[in-house]
Amino acid sequence: MRVQVPLDVKLDAVTANLVALHRLLSEAAARSAEACELIQQHECNGAVGTVLGLDEILDSAKALYGAALTLHRMTAG
């Protein structure tokens, strides 16, 4: 069964998910870049501390990605 949603609602929902996805991935990239700098300075504790919680960010990013794909596949009507 295909669910139909108005095109503007579909686009707004996909847009919101992709914007949130971008923000999460930007945060993940910033944290990993900082961790790389710290480890190059032999700051192992700081580097690992910087990436703590990255798993939660990436789990949320995956959920947003899945939601965006699901919304994209919905029939606009």
Helices and strands as residue ranges (DSSP letters): E 4-5, H 7-40, H 44-51, H 54-73, E 75-76
